[in-house]
């Protein structure tokens, strides 16, 4: 560490011997004042004073943050030892693992990845203790100047505090707030997974860094299970399946993050959109359509230019006026509200739209359908009185649960995000809105967690994450209470007292965006959509050319019942035709040969390989209609 001298205040480490003496399980770290801290944490006051510490043990999912953050430092140390001219960016733990962004003169190869992982294992075997050291900001700048770590110096410029912390392990050090494990030797089961390019801070004008991804667990068995799951995820990758099943394409020649829906993908979208509209119309919503572009002034009034400009496409000049592609649908719905004077008798007013919006996502974060630049929100805005808020929220939650169950999602994590530091409106109305959100969830017997301070500036919200068949959670549904936009646009209604009152506005999306939700669906179903949603429901196959006439009659009968049919009457072997249909994940294959033709029956094969012989076509139609059960349930219960 050269000439730099460091002093330590009282450390948690003094407690380790006490835990061991009492033969208690040693926590991996602690929660202190809503912050995760580790054994290296230094208090500026005596430990004799009362301190509230919540221990975090290995069984707590948060313990993985300690492990993976430490693994990211081991990765950075390994890279610096193997490639001394490399410069370090950031290396956080993530929900799925860890990564480190590193600048180097040329891309890292797969062989480099193997060398780095080998070096990481050596660092683990050395069992280097980690230390947390507090420096003045000036000392830290001087230190990282000596180390020629340009990106760390840039990060230091953005820190407004007088003191910063670094972590050391052996000869390696890094600018970091923690938390970490006690030593590198505690990181046992890990694997480096991949390398990709990532612009520094996600901005394409900044230097390109190489992002090295990894995963770490506390046991080899957990690592093995995860790697097996990763293989299953690769098989289900919606980008791979989307191409194989001819659902969608994203072409660089057209533009990154802009989706083209191919005929089969467009059919799935149509089924979802038609059903979505029908459900909403039956539940008291009014369908609207709004432009893709508007005068920039609209976005000034709404506040998007103040709070959201980095995510908006640049404006364009037309006839000396600035226009903007819409990032949101809400301002248009407000203008619909303001088309005429509204009375308390009109409320609640519910406008819904499958509205396509455009957001300038940086190229480094684009990912198939899951992160795009143009997408369609299943959007709605409800304008209501304060005493209607709880009931409207309950109805929205009912609709959320209905739609998610329809697509096979029955497990969720639900969060109520409360008032942030910067907010509009009074604390009293925030408390009422937060209370209404909680009561609505309780009315539906839905468990939730509080996400303190994570509401948006204009109001609190409910966020719902769905769990897929692989145990992954995806953010989809969101319900937000807004006090800001009604104020900005001077929305009013005439109350029973003949006075003007301000309505409350609720923003809500059930599926989120159709693009993202379909990406999730493709991976959840592994491309094998349920019968009611499959773009091709039945494929009619002829065994010989002489069976084509009867096969065409069967296909026509099925079409008359509204089923989505394809035929394969080519002069190919039957097994080949079956294999193609299975690859296309068609739910049913109807096979027509001499026997079926002579008996006026059909043979049916499912994509799973089950076979039903000598079936009357009307029996088959009756069975298929039951499989369109989501529609039947909707018609019966709505």
N, C-alpha and C positions, 0 to 999 in steps of 0.2 A: 504493500500500500504506500510505499515511499515515505514522504515526509509528512503525510496527513496523520493527525492525531485525533482519536475519537474518545469520547467519554460516554459512559453508560449510566442510566438511572436504574431504579429498582426494576428487576425483570421477573417475569412469571417463572422463569427457569428455577428460581429458588423453591418453587412449590413441588417440583418433580420428585425430589427425595421424600417429601411428605406423602405423596400419593403412593410411592413404592413401599414406604414403611408400613402404611396401612393396608397394603396389598389390594389397592383399588385399581380398577381399570384406568389406564392413563388416557385422558381425552386427547383427541387429535388437535383440538383447538377450542376456542370459546366464541360465544357471541357476546359482544360488549357494546352497549349503546347502539344497537342495530347494525353493528359492524362485525365482520368476521375477523378475529385476531388469532395469532398463533403464539407458541411458547416463547417466541423472540420478542414479543411486544414489550415495550418499555413504558412504564407509567411515570408521570411527572410528579406523582405524590406517593406517599408511603403505602405499602400494602397492608399496614396495620389498620388503615381506615377501611370502612365498609365499602366493598365494591360488588356490584351485581354482575356475576359472570355465569352465562349459561353454557355448560360443557357440551361439546360436540364430539360424539364417539364415532367409531368406525362404521357403525350401523346406520348413521345418519347420512342421507344422500349428499349433504353439503360437504362431507369429508372428502368426497372426490375432487372438490375444488382445490383443496390443499395438495392432494396428490398430483393432480394434473398441472397445477401451477408450478410445482416443484419440477415436474417432468419437463415443462417448457424451458426452465432455466438450465436443466441438464442438457437439453437439446442445443440451446444457445452456446453453452460452454463447449460442447463437442464440436460445433461448427467453427467456433473461434480457434480451437486448437488445431483443427484440420485445415482451415482456410483463414489464416490470420488477417487477411485484408478485407474480410467480410465485415459489414456494418449492420448493427442490430436495430430493428424497428421496435415492434411490440410483440409480446408473447403471452397472451392470456389463456386461462383455462376457459373452456366453453362447456355447454350442456352435453355435447357429444365427445369431448376430448380436449385437445389443446393444439395450438399452432404457434409458430414464430415466423414473423415477417423479417426477411434478411436480404440486404442488398449485397449482390456479388456481381463481378464483371460478366459472368456467363451463367446460363441456367444450370442448376444442379441436375445431374443425371440419376438414373435408377441405381447405378453403381455407387455414386456419391451417397445416395440414401442409405445403402447397405453399410458403407464406411462410417457414416454418422451414427447409425444405430449401434454398430460395434463399439465405437468410441463412447457412446452413452452408457453401455454396459460396463465399460472400464471405470467410468466416473462413479457409477452406482457401487461397484465393488470397492472403490476407495473409501466409501462411507464418509464423505466429506461433511462436516457439520456446517449448517447454515447459520449465518449471523445477520441480524438486522441492525443497521447503523444509521443514526440520525446525523445529517449534515445541514449546514446552512446552504441556502440556494447558491450563494457565491462559491462555496467550497465544491459543490456538486458540478457547477459549470466548469471550474478549473480542472476538476478531475476528468470529466468527459472530454474536455478539450485535449488533455494529454493523451487520452485513449483514442482520439480522433473518431469519436462516435457522434457523427453529425445529426443523426435522427434523434438521439437522446437529448442533444443540445436544443433541438427544435421543440421537443416535449417540455423541456425545462422552461423555455420562454413562456409557455402557456400556463405554467403553474403560478398561482398568485400568492402562495404561502411562503413564509420566510424559511421554513424548514422542510426538507425532503428526506426520504429514507432510501437506502440502498440495501441490497442483500448480497452477501458474499458466500462463496463456497470454494475453498481452496484459493487459487489465484484468480478466480473469476468473480466479477461483480456486475450488478445490474441495478438500474434505477427501478424501484419497485415499492409498492405499498404492502405487498403480501396478500393473503397469508400463505405460509409454507410449512412443510414438514420439518422435523428436527435435523435430518441429515439426508444426503443423497441415497444412502443405503436402504432407506425405507421405500424407495421406488423399485419394485420388483418386477411387476408384469406390465410391459409396455410394448408398443409396436409403432413404427413410423408407417404411415399409410400412403401418402401421396404428396406431390408438389404441384403448385399452380402459381400463376402470376397474379400479383395484387398491387395495384397502384397505391403508393403511400397515401394514407388517409382516404382511400377510395376515390381520389380525384385524378382523372386521366392526364392532367398537365403535370402531375408529380412523377418522380422516378418510379420505375417498375421494380418491385421487390419480389422475392421468391418466398411463397408461403409454404412452409413445411408442416403438414398435418400429422398428428399422432393420437394415440389412444393409450390410456393407462388405467389399470385396475389394481386392487389390493391382492388379487390371487390370479394364478395362471388359469384356473378353471373359468373365472369370470371373463378373462381375456379371450380364451378359446370360444366360449359361448358368444361373445360379442363378434368375433371374426366370422363365425358361422352365420350370425344374423346379418353381418355386412354382406356376405355372399348372397343371401336371400334378398337384401335390399337392392343389390346390383341387378339381380334377375328381374326385379319389379320396377326398375328405374323407368319413370314415365317417359323420358326422352327416348330410350331404347324401344319401349313398347309402342310409343306413339308413332314411331317410324315403321316398325314391323306391322302394326295393325292399321296403318294408313289413316291415322286420326288427325294429325296436325303437322305443320312444318314451320320452322323459323329459319329464314334465309338471310344470310349476310347481305346479299345483293338488294334485298328489300329494306332491311334495317334490323339491328339487334333488338331483341325484346319485343318484336312485333309478330303476332301469331297469325298464321293462315290456317283456317280450319278446313280440312279436306272433307269430302262427302260423308264419310263414316263418322268422323268427329262432329261434323255439323248436325248429323241426325241426333247424336246424344245430346248436344246442346239444345236442339229444338225440343226434344222430349222434356228436358228439365225446365226450359223456359216456358213452354206451354203449360206445364203442370203448375209451375210457380205462379204464373199469371192467374190461372183459374182459382187456385187456393186463395190468393190475395183478393180477388174480386168477390169471392164468397165471404170473405172475412171483413168486408167493409172498407177496403182500400180502393182508391181511385187511381187508375193507370194513367201515367203521363209519359211524354217523350220530350226531350230537351236537346238543344244544339250541342255540337262537339266543341264549339268555339264561341267566345263572347268578347265584348270590349274589355280592355284591361281594367277599366274603371270599376267594373263589377267586383273584381278580385281585390281591389283596394278597399272597397266598402266592406267586403266580407272578412277582411283581415288576412287573407291568404298571402298577399304580397308582403306583409310584415312578418308572418310566422312560417311561411311555407315556400318561399321563393326558390330555395335551393333545389326543391323537388319538382319545380315547374319547368316546362319547356320555355325557351326564349320567346318573347313576344314577336309579333310580325306587324309590319306597317301596311295598312290598306287605306287608300284615299285619305292619307294624313292622320289616320287614327290607329291606335295600337290595339291589336287583338291578341287573345291568349287562348291556347288549347286548355280545355277545362281539366283541372286535377280533381274536382269534386262536382257532385250534382246539386248540393244543397242550395246554393244561391238561386238557381233556377226555380226550385220548388217554392222558395220564398216569394218570388215574383208571381207564381201561380196563386199563392195565398193572398197576395196583395191585389189581385185582379178586381176584387170588389170588397166592400165593407163586410166584415165578418161579425156575427152575433154569437153570444154564448150558446145559442141553440145550434149553431153549425159545428160546435166542437164536441168531440175530437174530430179533426180533419186528418185523413191519412192518405198521403200521396206516395205511390210506389213507381219505381222505374228500374228497368235493366239498362243502366246508363253506362256507356263506355267512356272512360276517363284516361288521361295521359299524364304520366309522371316520369320525370327524367331520372330514372335509376341509373347509377353509374355502371359502366360495362363490366366492372369487376365483380358486381354482385348479381348480375343477371343469371338466371338458372331455369332453363326450360320454361314450363308454365308457372313455376312457383314464384318467379320474380321476373316480371315483364315491364314494358314501358306503356303498353296500351292494354287495358283490361276492362271487363264489364262487371260493375258492382251490382249485386242484387240489393238495391238501395231503397230506403223508404224514410220518410220524415213525417212525424206525427206532431200536430199542433194541438195542444190541450190546455185546460185550466189546471191550476195547482191541485185542486181536489180530485182531478181525474188521473193524475200522474201514476199513482200506485196501480190502479186498475189497468191502465194502458201497458205498463211495464209487465204486469202479470200475463196479459194477453200476448205480448211479444215473446216472452219466455215460453209460453205454450206453443207458439208457432215455431220457435227455435227447436224445441224438443221434437215436435212433429216431423220437421224436415230432416233432422239428423237421424232419427230412428228410421225414417223412410230409406235412407242410404246405408243403414246398418251400423250407425255409430250410437252406442248406448253408454259409453263411459266418457266422462268429461272432467276437466279441472276448471273451476269457475273462480274468478277473481273480481273483487269489488275495489276499484281504484279510487282513492279518496283525494281530498283537496291538496293540490300542490302549493309550493311557496308563493308562486305568482298565479293569481286567479282573478277573474272578474265576478261581479255579484257580491252579495253580502254573505258572511259566514253562516247567518241564520238560514238563508235559502239553500246553501250548500248542505247544511245539516239535514234539512227537510228532504232534499233530493237523495242524499246518501241513505237516509232512513227508508225512503220509498224503494230504492234499489234492493236493500236488504230484505224488506218486507215482501217484495215481489218474489225473491228467491225462496224465502221461507214459505210463502203461499204454495209454491210448487214443490216444496220439500227437497230443494236442491242445496247441497252443501257448498260452502264457498269459503275462500280465504280473503283476508283484507290485504290489499297491496297499498300500503300507506304512501300518500303523496304522489301517486302515479296517475292521478286523473289528469285530463287535459285542461288547459287554462280556462276553458269555457264551461266545464262541468265534470261531474264524476261519471264513471262508466262501469259496465260489466263486460269483461272479456271472458270468452269461453274457448277452451282448448280441447279438441277431440282426440281420443286415443284410437289409433289404427290397429290392424291385426298384428303388427310387429311391435306394438307397445310404444310407438312414437306419438308424441303429442303435437298437434297442429293448431295454430291460432286461426279461427274462422269467424265465429259470431262475435259481434260487438254491439253494445247498446249504450248510447251516450246521451246524457241530459245536457242541454245547451241553454245557458242564460245569455250568452254573448250575442249571437246572431239576431235574435228577436230585438235586442237593444240596438244593434248597429243598423238594422233595416227598419226600425221604428214600427215593428209589428204590433197591432192592437186588435182587440175585439170589443164589442159593446156588451157590457155585463147586464145583469138583471136590474142594476141600479141606474142604467142608461149612461154610465160613465165608461171611459176607455180603460181597458186593462191590458197588460202585456201577457201574451200566451207563453207557455213553456214549449220548447221544441225538443223532440227526441229524434236523434239520428240512429238508424239501426241497419245492420246487414246480417242476414242469417247465414249465408254460405261464404260471405266475404267477397271474393271475386270468382266469377265462373271459371276463369282460366286456372287459378290456383286450386279451386275446389276440384276441378276435373283432374288436375295433376295428382292431387291427393287420392281421388277415387281410382284412377288408373293403377296407382301403386297399391292401394288397399285391396283391390280386387285382382291384382296381378294381370290386369287386362281382361279377365273373364267376368264381364259385366253380368249382373242378374238378368234374367230373361226379359223383364219389362224395360230394361235400359239398353240392352244389346243392340248395336246398330244393325246387325243382321241376326235375326232370331232363329231362322231355320234355313238350312241349305238342302235342296232336293237334288239327290244324286241318282243318275240312271246307271244300271249295270251294263246294259248293251244299248245299241242304237235302236233296236226294235221296241225298247221300253220307253222311248222318249215321248211318244204321243200320250200314253197314260200318265207319265211323270209330269207333263205339262198341265194336264187336267188337275192333278193333285196340287201342283203349285198354284194354279189359278184359284182353286177352292180356298186355299190358305190365305191368298191375297185378299179374297173377298171378305174374309173375316178381319182384315186389317193388320195381319202379321207382316213383318218385314222379311221378305223372301229373296234368296238368290238361288240360282240353279247351276248345276255343273253337269252338262250333257256331253262333255268331251269324250272322245274315244280313248280314254285312259283307263288303267286298271282301277278297280273300286278302292283298293287299299290306298292307292296314291291320292285319290279324291278325298277319302276320309282323313288322311294325314294332313292335307292342305286345309280342310275345314277345321280340324283340331288346332292347327297352328294359328288359324284366324280366330280361334276361341268362340266359334259359333255354338250356341247352347244345344241345338238339335240338328241332326242329320236325318233326313227322311230318305230311305233307300228303296228304290223301285227296281224290281227284277221280274222275271217271268212268273214266279210264284205269287208275288203281290198283285201283279196284273190279272192273273187268272182268278184269284180269290177276291179281287176288288178290295184289297187291304193295303197297308203300308208297313214297312219295318222301320223302327226308329232307333237311332243310336245317339247317346248323349256325349258331350265333349269329354266326360269322365270315363267313357268306355262302356256304360251300361247299355244293354240291348233289349228292345221290346219288339217281338215279332208278331206278325199277323194281327195288327191293330186296325180297327175300323177308323177311318179318317174323322168321323164325327166324335168318336171317343177321344181321339187325340186333341181335337179342337176344344172339347169340354175341359180337358186337363190343362191346356194352354191358357184358357181364360182364367182359370184359378191362379195361374202363375202371374197374371197381371194384377195380383192382389193389391198392391199399393193403390191402384186406381179404384178398385172395388171398396177398399177400406175408406178411402177418401169420400167416395160417393155415399157410403152408408153413414159415416160419422160426422161429416162436415155440415 
